[in-house]
């Protein structure tokens, strides 16, 4: 689990929800299609409230030109 960059506190794992109440996803829009890049992991610092978002799998992101 990551530590907060501001206060070095252990961050808490949270679930990111979008309007349809499902997990957040990252997509790349281009002229021909929408490419799904993976689920988003969300962490929140209990001390300062900083929010950090991370992709769960970077392999799809690295394949994009």
C-alpha positions as CSV (number, residue, x, y, z in Angstrom):
1,X,0.0,0.0,0.0
2,X,1.4,3.4,-0.9
3,X,2.5,6.1,1.5
4,X,1.2,9.7,1.2
5,X,3.8,12.0,-0.5
6,X,2.8,14.9,1.7
7,X,2.9,13.4,5.2
8,X,4.3,9.9,4.8
9,X,1.1,8.4,6.3
10,X,0.0,4.9,5.1
11,X,-2.8,5.5,2.6
12,X,-6.2,3.6,2.8
13,X,-7.5,1.6,-0.2
14,X,-10.8,3.0,-1.4
15,X,-13.1,2.1,-4.3
16,X,-13.6,4.6,-7.1
17,X,-17.2,4.7,-8.3
18,X,-18.6,6.4,-11.4
19,X,-22.2,7.5,-12.0
20,X,-23.3,4.0,-12.9
21,X,-22.0,2.8,-9.5
22,X,-19.4,0.4,-11.0
23,X,-15.6,0.6,-10.6
24,X,-13.8,3.4,-12.5
25,X,-12.1,2.5,-15.8
26,X,-9.6,4.4,-17.8
27,X,-10.2,4.6,-21.6
28,X,-8.3,6.3,-24.4
29,X,-10.4,8.0,-27.0
30,X,-9.1,8.3,-30.5
31,X,-10.6,8.9,-33.9
32,X,-11.6,5.2,-34.6
33,X,-12.3,3.6,-31.2
34,X,-12.3,3.6,-27.4
35,X,-9.6,1.4,-25.9
36,X,-10.0,0.1,-22.4
37,X,-6.8,0.7,-20.4
38,X,-7.8,-1.0,-17.1
39,X,-9.3,-0.4,-13.7
40,X,-8.4,2.4,-11.4
41,X,-7.1,1.8,-7.9
42,X,-7.9,4.6,-5.4
43,X,-5.9,5.4,-2.3
44,X,-6.7,8.2,0.3
45,X,-4.5,9.6,3.0
46,X,-6.4,9.5,6.4
47,X,-4.3,12.4,7.7
48,X,-4.3,15.1,4.9
49,X,-7.0,13.7,2.5
50,X,-4.7,13.4,-0.6
51,X,-6.2,11.1,-3.2
52,X,-3.9,9.0,-5.5
53,X,-5.2,7.0,-8.5
54,X,-3.3,4.2,-10.1
55,X,-4.0,1.8,-13.0
56,X,-4.1,-1.8,-11.9
57,X,-2.3,-3.1,-15.0
58,X,0.2,-1.0,-17.0
59,X,0.7,-3.5,-19.8
60,X,-2.2,-2.1,-21.9
61,X,-1.0,1.4,-21.4
62,X,2.5,0.6,-22.6
63,X,1.1,-0.9,-25.9
64,X,-0.4,2.4,-27.0
65,X,1.6,4.5,-29.5
